[in-house]
Amino acid sequence: MTTLTYFEIQSSNPEREVKFYSEVFGWTFTKVEGLPIQYYQIETANIHGGLLERPAQTPPTHCGTNAFTCSFEVADFDQTAEKILAFGGQIAMEKFAIPNKCWQGYFLDADNNTFGLVQVDPNAG
């Protein structure tokens, strides 16, 4: 079985997104020196990633994504959503139930990157 093992986030302001994701999810970032762009390695509880300086213009909002969208499992959807909004994120798609499975919703960070939240809940719906 193929497993997702690495993800990347692009940003026109990497320091801002480092602060956002550190505060919201508690991720750890390490800047990688000697590259032609700003690049940070991301450590999470169960997957590694990277945050890089966006090599092109930020895409406009409300036009869908042109990439895979990652969703992050959280213990409390509503509490995490409050943090996202408090640190400058926006709601892209309101919380909804996938019946008998989970709660799902989508957000934008300050650079309009889309990401999802999922809270497992067999009573969702």
N, C-alpha and C positions, 0 to 999 in steps of 0.2 A: 504494500500500500504506500502511495506517495503521501508525504506529510509536509505541510508548510513549515519551513525551518528558519526563514529570514524574511523580514519586511523592511521597506524603506518609505520614509516620508520626505517629500520635497518641500522646501520653504524658501520664500524670498527674504526671510528674516530668521535665520536659524536660532539665534539666541532667544528670541521670543517663543518659538515653539519648544525649545528645550525647557524653558520655564513652565510653559503651559502643561506639557506632558509629565514633567516632574511633579508638579503640584496636583494634577488630576489623578494620575495613576501611580505615582511614586517611582517612576522609572529612573534609572541611573544613566547618565550620559558621559562619555569620554571623548574629548576632541582628538581626532587623528591629525597629526601634523604631517607636512610634506606633500600634501595632495594639491592639485590645481584648483580645488574648490573646498569650501568649508564642509567638513564631514565629521559627524559624531557617531560613535558606536552606541547602541542602545541595549541595556540589559533590563529584562523584565523577569518576572518569576518563572516563565516557562518558554520564552522564545527570544531570540536575538534579532536586532534590527539595526537600521542606520537612519540618520537624518542628514540630508544633504542640501546644500545650497541649490535652489531651483535653477536649472540651466536655461530656462525659457520663461516667458511671461506667465503669470498666474492665470489659469483659465477663469472665465466668467462664472458667476454663480448661477444656479437654477438651470443648468443645461446637462445635468447628468455627469457621470464620471467617465474618464477615458483610461481606466486602470481597474485592477482588482480592488474591492473595498474590503478592508479587514474589520471584523467586529471583535470586541474585547469582552470577555466574560467578567462580570462584576457581581459582587454579593448583593448589592442594593442599587438597582437601576436609578431610582428617584434621587438618592443621595449623591450618586456620581453625576447625574444630570445637573444637579444644583451646582456642583463644583465646576463643571464644564462651563456653565453660564457665568459663574462668578469670575472665571479667569479669561473671559472674552470669547468663549465659543458660542455657537448658535445652533438652534435646532434645525436640522435639514428635513427630517421626517419624524413626526410625533411618535411616541411610544405606542406600540400595538401588541396584541397578543398573537402568538402562534399557538393555537389552542392545545392545551395539555402538554406543552413543551416549554415555552419561555416567553419572556417579554423582550421585544426588540425595538430599536429606534436608531436614528442616524443623526449625526451632528457634523458641524463644520468647525475646524479650528480657525485661528485668526487669519490664516493664509488660504482659507476656503478649501482645505483638504477634507474630504468626507471620510468619516469613520463611524462604525456602529458600536452599540452597546447591546449586550445580551445578558439577561438574568434568567437562569434556569428556574422554572417553576412549573411543576406538573399540574398545578391548578390554574394556570394562566387561561384566560378566556372569559 
